[in-house]
Amino acid sequence: MATLQTVAFSSPISQCSQKPRLLPGMTSGIVWQSSRSSFSGQALNTPISKQAQRLKTSRTFTLTIQMVKPAIQFIPGKDEQTIPDVKLTKSRDGTNGMAIFKFDEPSVFDSSGEVGDITGFYMIDDEGTLQSVDVSAKFVNGRPAGIEAKYVMRTPRDWDRFMRFMERYANVNGLQFVKS
């Protein structure tokens, strides 16, 4: 027989000073109602396991956060394996800047025929996606040899967001910042 275990979290709504009421025809259920919430539910009585009894006195909560590995993509869903050279420029007043990424023999050329066309330049991390369409390919003797992508930052907020991405990307890929 399967057992049912429940986890309860306390909230201000559950602190209502209402008494439980039994519904007609119910023998073991209690329905809680609150004037501040449209939720009403039935409490179930289940046997408590020995482990749950031991944990009953301690309050331990586990928070799981799934982090996204920082990645660069030219085709959505296909991470670029080649690590780029990145050059940063910033205006004297710090209001805008540009990042220029140069990829020598990027892996996107190996799989572009089977996955799809290059649709842009995407920098993905746990905060979201930064993107640009300023992407150009370099060809040598008719074969693709490199990609150059530019990302423009128009505000100090854009600059800070980009730098947070680059810090995460650098940590994962073993890059370091060299000021020239």
N, C-alpha and C positions, 0 to 999 in steps of 0.2 A: 504494500500500500504506500502510495506517495505521501510525503509530508509537506506541509505548507509552512514556510517560514516568512515572517514579515519584518519589515524595518519601518520604524516610525520616526518621523522628524517632528519636532515641536515648532509651531509657528504662532504668531500673535492671534491668528484666527482661531486656532485650536484652544486658546485660553479662555474661550467664552464661558460664562458662568451659567450655562444651561444644563439641565438634568437630562440624562438619556431617557428615551421613551421606547417602549416596545410596540411594534406594529401588530395588528390583529393577525393571527395565524402563524406568528413567528415564535419559536420556542427558545432559540438560542441567540438570536440576533438583536443587536441594539443599533438604532439609527441615531446619529448625531446630526443636529441641524444647527446652523448658525445664521443669524440675520445678516451677517456680513459676507456670506459666501453662498453660492448657488449649489455647492457640492453637498450631497448627503450620501452616506455610505453605511454599510453594514459591517459591524465588527465581528470577526470570526474568533472563536475560541479554539486554539490549537495547543497540543502538548508542547511544553518547552523542553528542548534538549538539554543535556547536562552542560554542554559547552555554552549554550545561551544563558543558563543559570549562572555560570561563573562570570560571564561578561556582563551580567545584568547590573552589577554594582559599578563597573568601570564604564566610562564614556569615551570610547575610542572611535574616531571617524577617519576614514581614509578618503582622500581626494585624489582622483586620477585625472591627470591632464595629459591629453595626447598632443605631443609636439610634432610639428611638421618639419621635416628635414629641409633646410634652405636649399633651393635648387634654382637653376636657370633653365629655361625651356625656350625653344623656337617653335616647336610643335606642341600644342597643349597635351599634357599627359606623358610626354617623352623628355626625360631629363637629359640635359647636355652633359656629357662626361668630360669634355675638354675644359681645363681650367683656363680662364682668360687672363690677359694682361689688362689691368684697369688703370686708366688715368683720370684723375679728377681735376676739375677747374672750378673756381668759386670767385664770384665778383668781390671787389674790394669791400663793399658794404655788406656782404654776406647774405644778400637777399635772393640770389639765384646761383645756379651752378650747372655743370654738366659732367656726366660720367661717360667715358668712351671705353667700350669693351672690345678687345681684339682677340679673336679665337683663331689660332693656327690649326688647320686641318680638323675642324670640329666633327664630332661624331654624328651630328645631324645629317651630314652628307652621306654617311654610310647607310642610313635608314630612311631617308626622305622619300624614296620611291615607294616603299612598302607602307609607311605610316601616313604620309600626306605632305602637303606643301608647308613651307615656312610661312607662318601667319603673323609673326611679330616676335617681340623680345619680352619674355615674361620672367620676373624675379619673384619667386614664391617662398614665403616663410609662414610662420604661425600667426602673423598679423594680417596676412592677406597676400595680394598680388600687386606688384608694380609692373607696369607694362609700357612699351614703346613700339611704334611702328617704323622707327628710323633704323632700318636694318639694311645693310648692303653686303653683297658677296664679292669676293675677289677671286678671279679665275686666272690660272697660269696654264698656257698651252691648251686651253679649252676645258680644263678640269678645275673643279672648285678647290681653292686652296685656303680660303679663310673667310671669316665673317667679321664685320665691324658693326657694332650696335651702339647707338647713343641714347642716353636717358637724360632728359632735361628736368632740372629741379627749379621751379619758379618761385618758391617761397622758402623761408627758413624751416617751416614745418615739413615740406617735401624733402629738404636736405637732411633733417634729423631722421625722418623715416627711412630714407635711403641708407644712411649711415648705420642704423640699427640692422637693416638687412645685411649690409656688407660685413658687419661685425660677426653676425651669425654664420654667414657664408664662409668667411675667412676662418673661423674656428673649426668648422666642419672639414674644410679642405686644406688646412695647414698653410694659409696665406698670412702675410704680414704687411703692414703699412710702412712704406718708405717715403718720407717727405723729401721732395727735391727742391 
